Amino acid sequence: MPPEVVFLNGGFVPYDQAVVPVEDRGFLFADAIYEVIRCYGGRFFRLDDHLERLEQSAAALEIPLPYDRARWTQVLEELIRRNGVRDGSVYVQVSRGVAPRAHAWPDGLQPTVVAIARPGGTPPAEAVRRGVKAITVPDNRWGLCWVKTTGLLPNVLAKQRAARAGAYEALFVRDGLLTEGTSSNVFVVREGVLYTHPLANILPGVTRMVVLEVAREAGIPVREQAIPVQWLERASEVILSGTNSEVLAVVEVDGRPVGDGRPGPVFARLREGYLARVAAETGAAVDVGA
């Protein structure tokens, strides 16, 4: 079912009455940014980090954000309250605004702000228990992958390709190097070391940041460096992180098993540590053994 109310340009309106002009630049050009923020037990997890990333994306595209962090927090907390969402996520989108279709934009546009709250988002228990499959695809995205823009067509096509192959995720490969997933960051475990692509033209995932915090506190060696795609063939574990996927083990890539084809011990420690952080920071009753 759709949410009861949507936040649109300063007010809360019924879902079926929330409309945006046809010449909004987000619709015409994907001239917009977005964030997806998880809430557990009615409280947001790492909201400030998500808002910081929203600010960075807005600055990169020269979109003036209409609210400061205090106002964003007020709006989003009210949105989940009005929709009765305790465990779920909020999607926030800010476009440059409305203007006659032309590539260059006029001065003085008012950004269009939309926020939608929905329950759910937790990965299926079976995916957590058994792990998921992935495929590799060429990374044919634009040159500013660190900006969280709504221009996601390459990601959409890759995700659809994964779905048709019976896989959960598609992993991008650029110049022979593993970068990230269509909606996740990726980690590779080799000889007990946790590797992940450095923050050089990949999305600076908030969950990625939490996973690295957990790994370092747990004494798991971490290296942020470029990962040759061939490493996937000898990796003992491959792990995904994302706002909605949380922390998941990849047990098969391109039809080949990863390690022994089951979620491994590093994954188990990272997922447990992630959920422990969620419980500690939100007060939610999270089963860290899930």
C-alpha atoms as one frame of an Amber mdcrd trajectory, in Angstrom:
protein
   0.000   0.000   0.000   1.206   3.566  -0.662   2.148   5.775   2.274  -0.639
   7.886   3.711   1.150  11.195   3.348   4.111  12.558   1.430   6.227  15.589
   2.237   6.193  17.892  -0.795   7.682  21.380  -0.959   7.109  22.346   2.653
   3.886  20.531   3.454   2.420  17.096   4.158  -0.088  16.006   1.520  -1.994
  12.781   0.767  -0.040  10.414  -1.455  -2.527  10.536  -4.334  -2.482  14.343
  -4.292   1.298  14.734  -4.345   2.061  16.011  -7.862   5.084  17.621  -9.501
   4.995  19.800 -12.669   5.856  18.057 -15.927   8.802  20.393 -16.515  10.486
  19.651 -13.225  14.168  19.173 -14.100  14.318  16.022 -12.032  11.829  14.471
 -14.471  13.340  15.972 -17.627  17.064  15.604 -16.949  17.471  13.539 -13.757
  18.726  16.869 -12.428  18.207  15.792  -8.837  19.810  14.131  -5.828  18.439
  11.714  -3.274  19.023   9.813  -0.041  17.557   6.658   1.483  17.633   6.629
   5.269  16.778   3.670   7.498  14.814   3.873  10.704  14.644   1.219  13.393
  12.095   1.335  16.181  10.944   4.759  15.021  14.437   6.303  15.145  16.758
   7.088  12.261  20.122   5.384  12.009  23.044   7.657  11.115  20.724  10.445
   9.959  23.425  13.079  10.298  25.761  11.114   8.013  23.042  10.827   5.385
  22.281  14.541   5.582  25.972  15.330   5.246  26.108  13.237   2.079  22.973
  14.998   0.777  24.747  18.321   1.314  27.824  17.074  -0.545  25.739  15.889
  -3.494  23.853  19.194  -3.595  27.081  21.174  -3.575  28.512  19.057  -6.407
  25.480  19.774  -8.614  25.028  23.364  -7.413  21.541  22.668  -6.081  20.726
  24.928  -3.108  19.188  22.892  -0.297  16.146  24.658   1.188  16.564  23.319
   4.742  19.296  23.004   7.321  19.883  19.731   9.188  17.624  20.676  12.078
  14.716  21.305   9.714  15.398  18.111   7.722  15.375  16.149  10.968  12.086
  17.711  12.029  10.476  17.008   8.653  11.621  13.396   8.395  10.726  12.522
  11.974   7.252  13.968  11.440   6.919  12.055   8.167   7.561   8.636   9.728
   5.279   9.535  12.634   2.403  10.471  10.326   2.824   7.263   8.329   3.287
   5.041  11.371   6.638   3.796  10.094   8.835   2.384  12.850  11.005  -0.073
  10.916  11.524   1.078   7.355  13.105   3.828   5.334  12.575   7.323   3.998
  13.356   8.339   0.426  14.319  12.009   0.038  14.694  13.675  -3.372  15.667
  17.241  -4.188  15.543  18.416  -7.812  16.812  21.719  -9.140  13.245  22.848
  -9.699  10.826  23.724 -12.502  11.689  25.628 -15.684  10.994  25.422 -19.444
  13.058  22.607 -20.886  16.567  23.810 -21.716  19.921  22.405 -20.761  21.138
  25.555 -18.997  18.988  26.572 -16.061  17.807  30.074 -15.164  18.727  31.769
 -11.910  16.379  31.721  -8.961  14.859  28.253  -9.297  13.183  26.843  -6.216
  14.219  23.220  -5.560  11.491  20.588  -5.556  11.586  18.508  -2.360   9.837
  15.155  -2.034  10.079  12.687   0.852   8.311   9.329   1.094   8.290   6.973
   4.109   7.689   3.240   3.790   7.875   0.287   6.175  10.124  -2.681   5.511
  13.509  -2.705   3.831  15.169  -5.357   5.977  16.743  -8.063   3.784  14.884
 -11.400   3.754  15.970 -13.793   6.504  16.759 -16.422   3.882  19.158 -14.043
   2.115  20.933 -13.380   5.403  21.107 -17.063   6.335  22.117 -18.513   2.977
  23.775 -15.578   1.253  23.035 -14.132  -2.169  24.254 -14.437  -5.746  25.860
 -11.698  -7.843  27.080 -11.137 -11.372  29.735  -8.772 -12.733  28.939  -6.109
 -15.349  30.956  -3.369 -17.084  30.933  -0.070 -15.193  29.528   2.271 -17.841
  28.318   4.991 -15.482  29.167   8.691 -15.637  32.269  10.207 -14.052  30.757
  11.444 -10.773  29.699   8.195  -9.129  30.285   9.667  -5.671  27.340  12.059
  -6.193  24.025  10.460  -5.199  22.068  11.614  -8.224  18.814  10.186  -9.535
  20.496   9.489 -12.899  20.570   5.760 -12.213  19.777   4.226 -15.603  23.062
   2.235 -15.843  22.389   0.908 -12.327  18.803   0.029 -13.243  19.854  -1.858
 -16.376  22.562  -3.743 -14.478  20.168  -4.617 -11.654  17.637  -5.910 -14.179
  20.352  -8.014 -15.790  21.141  -9.460 -12.364  17.474 -10.209 -11.706  17.167
 -12.061 -15.015  20.212 -14.130 -14.038  18.610 -15.020 -10.698  21.098 -12.843
  -8.807  20.606 -10.308  -6.039  23.184  -7.772  -7.183  25.358  -6.730 -10.120
  28.940  -5.724  -9.344  30.518  -3.041 -11.509  33.959  -3.614 -13.048  35.944
  -0.658 -14.397  39.307  -1.183 -16.143  39.573  -4.652 -14.636  38.887  -3.393
 -11.103  35.888  -4.140  -8.892  34.258  -0.882  -7.826  30.824  -1.331  -6.191
  27.346  -2.737  -6.689  24.336  -1.092  -8.288  22.978  -0.183  -4.850  25.684
  -1.379  -2.499  29.344  -1.216  -1.621  31.382  -4.411  -1.905  34.097  -6.025
   0.214  36.405  -8.914  -0.595  38.129 -11.073   2.031  41.496 -12.598   1.123
  43.830 -14.262   3.626  41.892 -12.712   6.486  42.141  -9.144   5.166  39.015
  -7.126   4.328  39.484  -5.195   1.092  37.226  -2.514  -0.382  37.604   0.060
  -3.126  38.855   3.433  -1.810  36.606   6.479  -1.860  37.686   7.460  -5.356
  34.635   7.853  -7.594  32.427   5.389  -5.758  29.483   6.185  -3.538  30.633
   6.954   0.023  28.199   4.502   1.604  27.037   5.235   5.123  26.703   1.519
   5.833  30.166   1.017   4.299  31.493   3.488   6.863  29.812   1.590   9.707
  31.194  -1.751   8.444  34.720  -0.333   8.389  34.269   1.015  11.928  33.083
  -2.407  13.107  35.913  -4.226  11.322  38.625  -2.040  12.800  37.192  -2.297
  16.307  36.978  -6.085  15.903  40.638  -6.264  14.888  39.900  -7.355  11.320
  42.660  -6.028   9.024  41.250  -3.513   6.533  42.718  -2.210   3.292  41.020
   0.370   1.123  42.583  -0.298  -2.264  41.636  -1.167  -5.817  40.536  -4.805
  -6.167  41.332  -6.718  -9.368  38.216  -8.537 -10.540  40.261 -11.769 -10.713
  40.406 -11.738  -6.919  36.784 -12.809  -6.857  37.860 -16.263  -8.037  40.062
 -16.799  -4.974  38.239 -14.741  -2.373  37.243 -16.533   0.807  34.314 -14.130
   1.241  32.520 -11.371  -0.665  30.284  -9.024   1.327  27.793  -6.307   0.403
  26.731  -3.315   2.463  23.895  -0.863   1.904  21.131   1.057   3.614  18.460
  -1.534   2.844  20.643  -4.615   2.322  22.460  -3.856   5.615  25.281  -6.469
   5.499  24.940  -9.509   3.233  27.231 -12.340   2.156  27.704 -13.100  -1.542
  28.096 -16.849  -1.973  28.241 -17.009  -5.779  29.577 -14.643  -8.467  29.026
 -15.303 -12.180  28.013 -18.875 -11.403  31.153 -19.673  -9.375  30.976 -20.270
  -5.608  32.729 -17.860  -3.276  34.837 -19.804  -0.783  32.834 -22.844   0.285
  29.613 -21.330  -1.056  28.301 -20.319   2.369  28.346 -17.090   4.400  31.683
 -16.881   6.174  32.969 -15.861   9.614  34.023 -12.327   8.664  30.527 -11.645
   7.337  29.020 -12.987  10.557  31.176 -10.705  12.713  30.482  -7.654  10.559
  26.732  -8.196  10.452  26.554  -8.802  14.187  28.620  -5.675  14.809  26.480
  -3.619  12.457  23.237  -4.669  14.147  24.789  -4.051  17.558  25.533  -0.485
  16.418  21.949  -0.078  15.265  20.643  -1.276  18.622  23.019   0.942  20.592
  22.390   4.100  18.550  18.624   3.810  18.035  17.522   1.857  21.087  15.640
  -0.510  18.785  15.158  -4.143  19.765  17.337  -5.604  17.023  18.193  -9.290
  17.015  21.974  -9.155  16.542  21.968 -12.874  15.911  19.672 -12.592  12.892
